[in-house]
């Protein structure tokens, strides 16, 4: 069988196709390794946990002990702030999402999760799951998602 000779454009198209399939496969692998196990919702401009939240975190720690793996906490913020300047607005939302993730992580550790098994991320307002034209949508985006990764 003779090797096929490609034009430059054909080779570039094949390379791009392989890249797309590789990215898709990597995203799928991450999704298979990580499972969303809990979501903690926060009040406006808040990163405080209440007794109900601590009960959820207690269940997460028990699940992690049972299954093993690493806990990943991803903090989020709603798009609403009182800040008009776009750079300050993004920064404020990133900082709030980081504060929420860190608060949840600290709560998990306080309830018995090993500190080296808990990671945090902050997304700011970059990944809303609700439209924010109503207060309920805004409230749904003020959250920390907790994943268990194997």
PLY file of the C-alpha trace (Angstrom):
ply
format ascii 1.0
element vertex 150
property float x
property float y
property float z
element edge 149
property int vertex1
property int vertex2
end_header
0.00 0.00 0.00
1.46 3.32 -1.06
1.52 6.18 1.44
-0.92 8.97 0.69
0.54 12.36 -0.07
-1.42 15.30 1.33
-1.45 18.92 0.27
-0.61 21.45 2.95
-4.28 22.39 3.29
-5.35 18.73 3.65
-2.69 18.14 6.29
-3.80 21.24 8.22
-7.43 20.08 8.08
-6.45 16.64 9.40
-4.40 18.18 12.20
-7.34 20.38 13.20
-9.70 17.37 13.17
-7.34 15.41 15.43
-7.06 18.41 17.79
-10.84 18.72 18.03
-11.25 15.01 18.75
-8.45 15.15 21.33
-10.04 18.11 23.12
-13.42 16.38 23.10
-11.87 13.15 24.44
-10.02 15.05 27.19
-13.19 16.91 28.23
-15.11 13.64 28.29
-12.40 11.99 30.40
-12.52 14.84 32.93
-16.32 14.61 33.04
-16.11 10.88 33.68
-13.59 11.38 36.48
-15.52 14.17 38.24
-19.01 13.98 39.66
-20.99 16.94 40.96
-22.01 15.88 44.47
-23.34 19.09 46.03
-24.06 22.78 45.47
-24.03 25.43 48.20
-25.97 28.64 47.48
-25.08 32.01 49.02
-26.83 35.26 49.79
-26.00 38.51 48.02
-22.36 39.53 48.71
-22.04 36.60 51.12
-19.67 33.70 51.57
-21.16 32.54 54.88
-22.22 28.95 55.58
-25.28 28.16 57.66
-26.14 25.01 59.62
-27.86 23.44 56.61
-24.77 24.06 54.46
-22.55 22.43 57.08
-24.87 19.40 57.02
-24.36 19.12 53.26
-20.59 19.42 53.71
-20.68 16.69 56.35
-22.35 14.39 53.80
-19.70 15.28 51.19
-16.90 14.39 53.62
-18.60 11.06 54.39
-18.98 10.34 50.67
-15.34 11.19 50.01
-14.24 8.87 52.81
-16.39 6.10 51.35
-15.34 6.53 47.70
-11.94 8.16 48.02
-10.73 10.75 45.56
-10.19 14.48 45.62
-12.79 17.13 46.39
-12.83 20.11 43.99
-14.79 23.21 45.01
-15.66 25.70 42.26
-16.85 29.12 43.37
-19.22 31.25 41.27
-20.74 34.71 41.46
-23.76 36.37 39.92
-23.12 39.01 37.30
-24.70 41.73 39.43
-22.46 44.09 41.35
-22.73 47.76 42.14
-19.48 48.34 40.26
-19.77 50.02 36.87
-16.14 49.74 35.75
-15.83 46.41 33.88
-12.38 45.53 35.21
-13.38 46.24 38.82
-16.66 44.39 38.23
-14.87 41.25 37.00
-12.35 41.45 39.80
-15.07 41.82 42.46
-16.94 38.79 41.10
-13.77 36.71 40.85
-12.79 37.60 44.41
-16.27 36.74 45.70
-16.28 33.40 43.89
-12.83 32.62 45.32
-14.00 33.58 48.80
-16.99 31.24 48.44
-14.82 28.36 47.24
-12.33 28.91 50.07
-15.11 29.10 52.68
-16.57 25.79 51.49
-13.11 24.18 51.37
-12.36 25.37 54.91
-15.71 23.97 56.05
-14.89 20.60 54.47
-11.50 20.49 56.17
-13.03 21.50 59.51
-15.43 18.56 59.16
-12.63 16.08 58.56
-11.59 16.21 54.90
-7.81 16.11 54.45
-6.54 19.52 53.36
-4.37 18.00 50.64
-7.47 16.33 49.17
-9.44 19.57 48.70
-8.80 21.93 45.77
-10.48 25.22 44.94
-11.22 27.16 41.76
-12.91 30.48 41.13
-14.94 31.28 38.01
-16.32 34.72 38.86
-19.49 35.24 36.83
-18.11 33.39 33.77
-20.32 30.28 34.09
-23.88 31.27 34.98
-26.47 28.50 34.97
-29.47 30.84 35.27
-30.50 33.97 33.40
-30.29 36.95 35.71
-33.19 39.08 34.55
-34.92 38.12 37.81
-33.56 37.90 41.36
-34.08 34.14 41.46
-31.68 33.65 38.55
-29.13 35.89 40.20
-29.46 33.91 43.45
-28.93 30.61 41.61
-25.62 31.82 40.23
-24.23 32.70 43.68
-22.96 29.21 44.39
-20.11 26.83 45.05
-20.18 23.50 43.24
-18.54 20.53 44.91
-17.11 17.74 42.74
-15.68 14.40 43.76
-12.89 13.34 41.42
-11.39 9.87 41.22
0 1
1 2
2 3
3 4
4 5
5 6
6 7
7 8
8 9
9 10
10 11
11 12
12 13
13 14
14 15
15 16
16 17
17 18
18 19
19 20
20 21
21 22
22 23
23 24
24 25
25 26
26 27
27 28
28 29
29 30
30 31
31 32
32 33
33 34
34 35
35 36
36 37
37 38
38 39
39 40
40 41
41 42
42 43
43 44
44 45
45 46
46 47
47 48
48 49
49 50
50 51
51 52
52 53
53 54
54 55
55 56
56 57
57 58
58 59
59 60
60 61
61 62
62 63
63 64
64 65
65 66
66 67
67 68
68 69
69 70
70 71
71 72
72 73
73 74
74 75
75 76
76 77
77 78
78 79
79 80
80 81
81 82
82 83
83 84
84 85
85 86
86 87
87 88
88 89
89 90
90 91
91 92
92 93
93 94
94 95
95 96
96 97
97 98
98 99
99 100
100 101
101 102
102 103
103 104
104 105
105 106
106 107
107 108
108 109
109 110
110 111
111 112
112 113
113 114
114 115
115 116
116 117
117 118
118 119
119 120
120 121
121 122
122 123
123 124
124 125
125 126
126 127
127 128
128 129
129 130
130 131
131 132
132 133
133 134
134 135
135 136
136 137
137 138
138 139
139 140
140 141
141 142
142 143
143 144
144 145
145 146
146 147
147 148
148 149
